[in-house]
Amino acid sequence: MEWHQWFPYIIKHKYAEFSGIATRSEFWFWQLSCFIYGLALFFLSLVLPFVVIFSFLFYIFCFIPTLAVGARRLHDIGQS
């Protein structure tokens, strides 16, 4: 999978799944896609002030999947 395909995959299939494992590529591509989309929203909010609300909602929306992917990655490397 390419980096832009991980975002919808995790949102659809593994939004709040804390059990199981996450591969290295799943973890880092999730982080990369959240960073790129967040950065795009940030720069867009500099031009259009009302986008700040969408940027805030995006970060709230990505909080739980980020914790879930991090927990699954820790399971994959043998940590609890």
C-alpha positions, 0 to 999 in steps of 0.5 A: 500500500502507498502512504495515502491508502493507509489513512482510509484503511485505518479509519474504516477497518481499525479505528479503535482496535487496540488488540493485535499488531501493527507493522512498521509500515502501517505505523509510519505511513499512518503517522506520515499521512496524519502529518501531511494532511494536518500540515495541509490543513494548517497552511490552508487555515493561514489563508482561510481562517474558518479552516481552523475549525476543521483542522481542530476536528481533524486532530481530534478525529485522529487522536484515537486511531493514533493511540490504537496504532501506537498500541498495536505497534508496541504489541508487535515489538513485544512491549505491552 
